[in-house]
Structure formats: structure tokens, C-alpha cells
Amino acid sequence: MGRQAGLPTSVFSKSTPKFTSRAVTVPSAALTCEALFYDRIRPTLDIEAPVGYYMALDNRSGRSMFLMEDVAGTKNATFGDPTKHYIDRTRAEAIIATLATVHGTLWESPRFAGDLALVKDALRWQIDVNVTIDFPRRTLIGFDRAEWVFPAGFRRRRAEVFPALMNSLAMHSSAPNTLLHSDVHSRNWYLTPDGGMGLYDWQLISRGIWALDVAYALSSALTVNDRRSWERELIELYVDRLHAAGGPALSFEEAWLAYRQQVFHGLVFWLYTIGAGRMQPAMQPDEVSLANLERMTAMIDDLDCFDALLPSLATQVRLPYVPSSRTTP
């Protein structure tokens, strides 16, 4: 009984008691996806991530209860924050190793037609939430609220941001797919005392191009100067680790292009976050949103990421209406 039976002395609980939270988690199927991860996927991955003990959810009401490993107690973990914690080179490499393991393990997995069939491709996921939780409009509002931290060149691309996202996601439909965490910003990582990095909050899993996770993670976790100094070597490391984990042997050139093309997903998530309306949850403090957006827009400006999409524009996606004029909440 108790400790002798291996039961934890503490647990982390996660629930959805408020309507504002359920208004986001229900349309995105976040609860179902997180339960699926801890029940079916987590046991197959050799990564630093919490163990799930119990999940209960009601898809009709959106109420849920998750009991998970308390990594602050079991691992003495510290939760990430771009305004408080510095990610050094060792931890950056740990991020890369974790993502490569996830991606390599589930690269083109037949499970996506079996027990993981509920996992949507990244394009389908975004199309579904564009209307249900007003992603396009809130993205523009977020742009206007945060533009003072953007590079001057990026501020001129306001009307191109959401189309760039959708064109980058259109590439997922014809590319080799793997499991994506999809929300790998720095606050969804935890730091372990040995220099490692753990990944939690798996409620937005999708399947698609690996670079969506890698571009998002590095553009959020690293300072602008560190990202500029390390990113090429980190992409080389990812290519090596992906192959070792069961994925293909990518060339650096194709990996680098994909990295530049897939940065828009993380950017739009954070524009949406700071652009949330009064009836939507305040998902993150504004200072965290601004720190992420400053880093992400610097990457897009540095690497000419809009131009990286030009070869893919033959594949167009029909978008919901996205107003081009200034918008108000």
C-alpha cells in the first residue's frame, strides 16, 4: 500500500472548471488529445515528460480532470519562462534531442491509421479552429497590440502573416508526417537539475512536418543572439538525432528550408494569445507573449521566412475571411 506500492506522494491536477477555458479546449479537441497522449503515446516514448495517472473528461460539457506526475517534486523541476530562465546551449540541445526522439519514433507511423486516428493533421486542425475560435481576426488584433516589439521589416507584413501560416500548413498534407506536440513554447518545457529539458502540456498534438515543432521551440526558447549563433548547428544535430531515432536521413539543405518555412505556426499562436477577447481566457501574461513575439519576429526577419514559402505557393488554401484593415476587440 501507499509508497510501498509505488504510489506517488503528490500529483499534479489539471481541470477545466471555467467556461472561458472550455470555449477553447472543446473546439480544438484538446482534452481528447491530451488523454490520448498520456494513455497511448507517452508509454512508448523515451523522453523526459510527465507520467499520466488518471484522465476523465466529458466531451459534451468540456469538463475534465487529469492527474499527472508532479515533476516539481519527483524531478525537482523548474518550469520554463522566457522572462525568467535562460536556456543555455546544453539545454537547447536537450530540446532538440527530445523533439527528434518524438518525431523519429512516430515517423510515418501506421498508428495514425489505427489507435492514433483521432490525431488531426496540422492543416485540418487549424482550418477547424479558424472559425470556431476566431483565429484570423484575433491574430490581427494581436499583431496590433504587439507591433512595437517587431522589427521594422516585419511590421510591414501584417496582411501576409495569416496567409503565410496557412500556406505553410498546406505543405503538411503532402509531406511525410510525424507526431507534433504543436505548442512547444518555452513555458511548456521544464528544466531539470542535470541540464535536461522535459516537455509537458500535450493537449494540442497533431501530425505533420517535424519543422513546425523545431522552429517553434527554438524561436521561443532562445534569445535572439543565441538563436542566431546556434541554430545551424542545432538543425544539424536534429538531422542526426532524427535519423538515429528512426526517422529519415534528411539533408541539411532540406531541413534548413523546412525550418524557415514552418515558423509561422508558433508566431500565430502567440499573436492569438495576446489578441484574445474579453470572453476568451487570458492564457499567458502579456510580458511572456511579448517576449515570445519579439524573438519569433526577429527569426522571421533574419531568415527571410516569408520568401522561403514562395516555392510552395502553387498550393493555395481557401481561407476564411481575414480582414486587412485595423481591427478592434
C-alpha positions as CSV (number, residue, x, y, z in Angstrom):
1,M,0.0,0.0,0.0
2,G,1.0,3.6,-0.4
3,R,4.6,4.3,-1.0
4,Q,5.5,0.6,-0.8
5,A,3.1,0.0,-3.8
6,G,4.9,2.7,-5.8
7,L,2.1,5.3,-5.4
8,P,3.2,8.9,-5.7
9,T,3.3,11.1,-2.7
10,S,1.9,14.1,-4.7
11,V,0.2,14.6,-8.0
12,F,-0.4,17.5,-10.4
13,S,-4.0,18.1,-11.2
14,K,-5.3,19.8,-14.3
15,S,-9.0,20.6,-14.9
16,T,-11.3,22.9,-16.9
17,P,-13.7,24.5,-14.4
18,K,-14.3,27.8,-16.3
19,F,-16.4,28.3,-19.3
20,T,-13.7,30.5,-20.9
21,S,-11.3,27.7,-20.8
22,R,-13.8,25.2,-22.2
23,A,-14.6,27.6,-25.0
24,V,-11.1,26.9,-26.3
25,T,-10.5,23.3,-25.3
26,V,-13.7,21.9,-26.7
27,P,-13.4,23.2,-30.3
28,S,-9.8,22.2,-30.5
29,A,-10.4,18.7,-29.1
30,A,-7.6,19.4,-26.6
31,L,-8.9,17.2,-23.8
32,T,-9.3,14.1,-26.0
33,C,-5.8,14.6,-27.5
34,E,-4.1,15.0,-24.1
35,A,-5.9,11.9,-22.8
36,L,-4.8,10.0,-25.9
37,F,-1.2,11.1,-25.4
38,Y,-0.9,10.0,-21.8
39,D,-2.8,6.8,-22.4
40,R,-1.4,5.6,-25.7
41,I,1.7,7.6,-26.7
42,R,3.6,8.6,-23.5
43,P,4.4,4.9,-22.6
44,T,6.1,4.4,-26.0
45,L,8.4,7.5,-25.8
46,D,11.9,7.5,-24.2
47,I,11.8,11.2,-23.3
48,E,11.6,13.5,-20.2
49,A,7.9,14.1,-19.8
50,P,5.3,13.6,-17.0
51,V,3.6,10.3,-16.5
52,G,-0.2,10.4,-16.6
53,Y,-2.1,8.6,-13.8
54,Y,-5.7,9.3,-14.4
55,M,-7.8,11.1,-17.0
56,A,-11.6,11.8,-17.1
57,L,-13.4,14.0,-19.5
58,D,-16.9,14.8,-20.7
59,N,-16.8,15.9,-24.3
60,R,-20.3,17.3,-24.2
61,S,-19.7,19.7,-21.3
62,G,-16.0,20.1,-21.7
63,R,-15.3,19.4,-18.0
64,S,-12.2,17.3,-17.3
65,M,-9.8,16.1,-14.6
66,F,-6.3,15.0,-15.3
67,L,-3.9,13.6,-12.6
68,M,-0.3,13.6,-13.6
69,E,3.2,13.3,-12.2
70,D,4.2,16.2,-10.1
71,V,7.6,16.8,-11.7
72,A,8.4,19.7,-9.4
73,G,8.5,17.1,-6.7
74,T,9.7,14.0,-8.5
75,K,12.4,15.7,-10.6
76,N,13.0,19.0,-8.7
77,A,11.9,20.6,-12.0
78,T,11.6,24.3,-12.7
79,F,9.1,25.4,-15.2
80,G,10.3,27.5,-18.2
81,D,9.6,31.1,-18.7
82,P,11.3,33.3,-21.4
83,T,11.2,36.3,-19.0
84,K,12.9,34.4,-16.1
85,H,15.0,31.5,-17.2
86,Y,17.9,31.4,-19.6
87,I,18.2,28.4,-21.9
88,D,21.9,27.6,-22.5
89,R,23.5,25.5,-25.2
90,T,23.2,22.3,-23.3
91,R,19.5,22.8,-22.7
92,A,19.0,23.8,-26.3
93,E,20.5,20.5,-27.4
94,A,18.2,18.7,-24.9
95,I,15.2,20.3,-26.6
96,I,16.4,19.1,-30.0
97,A,17.1,15.6,-28.7
98,T,13.6,15.4,-27.2
99,L,11.8,16.5,-30.4
100,A,14.0,14.3,-32.6
101,T,13.0,11.3,-30.4
102,V,9.3,12.0,-30.6
103,H,9.4,12.6,-34.3
104,G,11.7,9.7,-35.2
105,T,9.7,7.3,-33.1
106,L,6.4,8.1,-34.8
107,W,7.7,9.0,-38.3
108,E,5.1,7.9,-40.9
109,S,3.6,5.6,-38.2
110,P,0.9,3.2,-39.2
111,R,-0.7,4.1,-35.9
112,F,-2.1,7.2,-37.4
113,A,-4.5,4.9,-39.3
114,G,-5.1,2.9,-36.1
115,D,-5.1,3.8,-32.4
116,L,-4.0,7.4,-33.2
117,A,-6.5,8.0,-36.0
118,L,-8.1,10.9,-33.9
119,V,-4.9,12.9,-34.3
120,K,-5.6,15.5,-37.0
121,D,-3.1,16.8,-39.5
122,A,-1.9,20.3,-38.7
123,L,-3.7,21.9,-41.6
124,R,-7.0,20.3,-40.7
125,W,-6.6,21.3,-37.1
126,Q,-6.1,25.0,-38.0
127,I,-8.9,25.1,-40.5
128,D,-11.3,23.8,-37.9
129,V,-10.4,26.4,-35.2
130,N,-10.2,29.3,-37.6
131,V,-13.9,29.7,-37.5
132,T,-14.8,28.2,-34.1
133,I,-12.5,30.4,-32.0
134,D,-11.9,33.3,-34.5
135,F,-8.2,32.7,-35.1
136,P,-7.8,35.0,-38.1
137,R,-9.3,38.1,-36.5
138,R,-7.7,37.6,-33.1
139,T,-4.3,37.2,-34.9
140,L,-4.6,40.7,-36.4
141,I,-5.7,42.2,-33.1
142,G,-2.7,40.6,-31.5
143,F,-0.4,42.0,-34.2
144,D,-1.7,45.5,-33.5
145,R,-1.2,45.1,-29.7
146,A,2.3,43.8,-30.0
147,E,3.8,45.5,-33.1
148,W,6.0,47.8,-31.1
149,V,8.4,44.8,-30.3
150,F,8.6,43.7,-34.0
151,P,11.4,44.5,-36.4
152,A,10.6,47.3,-38.8
153,G,10.6,45.0,-41.8
154,F,8.1,42.6,-40.2
155,R,5.7,45.4,-39.2
156,R,5.1,46.0,-43.0
157,R,4.0,42.3,-43.5
158,R,0.8,42.5,-41.3
159,A,-1.6,41.3,-44.1
160,E,0.7,38.5,-45.1
161,V,1.0,36.7,-41.7
162,F,-2.1,34.6,-41.6
163,P,-1.9,33.6,-45.3
164,A,1.7,32.6,-44.7
165,L,0.6,30.4,-41.8
166,M,-2.0,28.7,-44.0
167,N,0.4,28.2,-46.9
168,S,3.0,26.7,-44.6
169,L,0.4,24.3,-43.2
170,A,-0.8,23.3,-46.7
171,M,2.6,21.7,-47.1
172,H,1.8,19.2,-44.3
173,S,-0.9,17.4,-46.4
174,S,1.7,16.1,-48.9
175,A,4.8,15.7,-46.8
176,P,5.9,12.8,-44.6
177,N,4.0,13.1,-41.2
178,T,5.0,12.5,-37.7
179,L,3.6,13.3,-34.3
180,L,3.8,17.0,-33.4
181,H,3.4,18.4,-29.9
182,S,2.4,21.7,-31.7
183,D,2.7,24.0,-28.7
184,V,6.4,23.8,-27.7
185,H,6.8,27.3,-26.4
186,S,9.3,27.8,-23.5
187,R,6.6,27.7,-20.8
188,N,5.7,24.2,-21.9
189,W,9.2,22.9,-21.0
190,Y,10.6,22.3,-17.6
191,L,14.2,22.4,-16.6
192,T,15.8,19.5,-14.6
193,P,18.8,20.0,-12.4
194,D,21.1,17.9,-14.6
195,G,20.7,20.3,-17.5
196,G,17.9,18.4,-19.2
197,M,14.6,19.6,-20.5
198,G,11.2,18.0,-20.1
199,L,8.1,18.6,-22.2
200,Y,4.5,18.8,-20.9
201,D,1.0,20.1,-21.9
202,W,0.4,17.7,-24.8
203,Q,-3.2,18.8,-25.4
204,L,-2.7,20.2,-28.9
205,I,-1.0,17.2,-30.6
206,S,-1.3,16.9,-34.3
207,R,0.6,15.3,-37.1
208,G,2.6,16.9,-39.8
209,I,6.1,18.3,-40.7
210,W,8.7,18.0,-38.0
211,A,10.0,21.5,-38.5
212,L,6.8,23.0,-37.1
213,D,7.9,21.9,-33.6
214,V,11.6,22.7,-34.1
215,A,11.1,26.2,-35.4
216,Y,8.6,27.0,-32.7
217,A,10.7,25.6,-29.9
218,L,13.9,27.4,-30.9
219,S,12.3,30.7,-31.8
220,S,10.6,30.7,-28.3
221,A,13.3,29.3,-26.0
222,L,16.4,31.0,-27.2
223,T,17.4,34.6,-27.0
224,V,17.7,36.3,-30.4
225,N,21.5,36.3,-30.3
226,D,21.8,32.7,-29.2
227,R,19.4,31.5,-31.8
228,R,21.5,33.4,-34.5
229,S,24.7,31.8,-33.2
230,W,23.5,28.2,-32.7
231,E,20.6,27.4,-35.0
232,R,22.5,26.0,-37.9
233,E,24.4,23.6,-35.6
234,L,21.2,22.7,-33.8
235,I,19.5,21.8,-37.0
236,E,22.5,19.6,-37.9
237,L,22.1,18.0,-34.5
238,Y,18.4,17.5,-35.1
239,V,19.1,15.8,-38.5
240,D,21.5,13.4,-36.8
241,R,19.2,12.6,-33.9
242,L,16.1,12.2,-36.0
243,H,17.8,9.5,-38.1
244,A,19.1,7.8,-35.0
245,A,15.5,7.7,-33.6
246,G,14.1,6.0,-36.7
247,G,13.4,8.9,-39.0
248,P,14.9,9.6,-42.5
249,A,18.4,10.9,-43.3
250,L,17.4,14.5,-44.1
251,S,19.9,16.7,-45.9
252,F,20.9,19.9,-44.1
253,E,19.6,22.0,-47.0
254,E,16.1,20.5,-47.0
255,A,16.0,20.7,-43.2
256,W,17.0,24.3,-43.2
257,L,14.4,25.2,-45.7
258,A,11.7,23.5,-43.7
259,Y,12.8,25.2,-40.6
260,R,12.4,28.6,-42.2
261,Q,9.0,27.7,-43.7
262,Q,7.4,26.4,-40.6
263,V,8.0,29.2,-38.1
264,F,4.6,30.8,-38.7
265,H,2.6,28.4,-36.6
266,G,4.2,29.4,-33.3
267,L,4.0,33.1,-34.3
268,V,0.3,33.0,-34.9
269,F,-0.4,31.0,-31.7
270,W,1.2,33.9,-29.8
271,L,-0.5,36.6,-31.8
272,Y,-3.7,34.9,-31.0
273,T,-2.8,34.7,-27.3
274,I,-2.1,38.4,-26.9
275,G,-5.0,39.2,-29.1
276,A,-7.6,37.3,-27.1
277,G,-11.0,38.9,-26.5
278,R,-12.9,39.5,-23.3
279,M,-14.8,36.2,-23.5
280,Q,-11.6,34.2,-24.1
281,P,-9.2,33.0,-21.4
282,A,-6.1,35.1,-20.6
283,M,-3.8,32.2,-21.4
284,Q,-0.4,34.0,-20.7
285,P,0.8,37.2,-19.2
286,D,1.4,39.9,-21.8
287,E,5.1,40.1,-20.9
288,V,5.5,36.5,-21.8
289,S,3.6,36.9,-25.1
290,L,5.7,40.0,-26.0
291,A,9.0,38.1,-25.2
292,N,8.0,35.3,-27.5
293,L,6.8,37.5,-30.3
294,E,9.9,39.6,-30.2
295,R,12.1,36.5,-30.6
296,M,9.8,34.9,-33.3
297,T,9.5,38.0,-35.5
298,A,13.3,38.5,-35.3
299,M,13.8,35.0,-36.6
300,I,11.3,35.6,-39.5
301,D,13.1,38.8,-40.3
302,D,16.6,37.4,-40.0
303,L,15.9,34.3,-42.2
304,D,13.6,35.8,-44.8
305,C,10.9,33.3,-43.8
306,F,8.2,34.8,-45.9
307,D,10.4,34.4,-49.0
308,A,11.1,30.8,-48.0
309,L,7.4,30.0,-48.7
310,L,7.5,31.2,-52.3
311,P,8.3,27.8,-53.9
312,S,5.2,26.4,-52.1
313,L,2.6,29.0,-53.2
314,A,1.4,26.9,-56.1
315,T,-0.6,25.1,-53.4
316,Q,-3.2,27.5,-52.2
317,V,-5.6,27.1,-49.3
318,R,-9.1,28.6,-49.3
319,L,-9.1,30.7,-46.1
320,P,-11.9,32.1,-44.0
321,Y,-12.3,35.8,-44.4
322,V,-9.4,37.7,-42.9
323,P,-9.8,41.5,-42.7
324,S,-6.9,43.5,-43.8
325,S,-7.8,46.8,-42.1
326,R,-7.1,47.7,-38.5
327,T,-9.4,45.8,-36.1
328,T,-10.6,46.4,-32.6
329,P,-11.7,43.9,-29.9
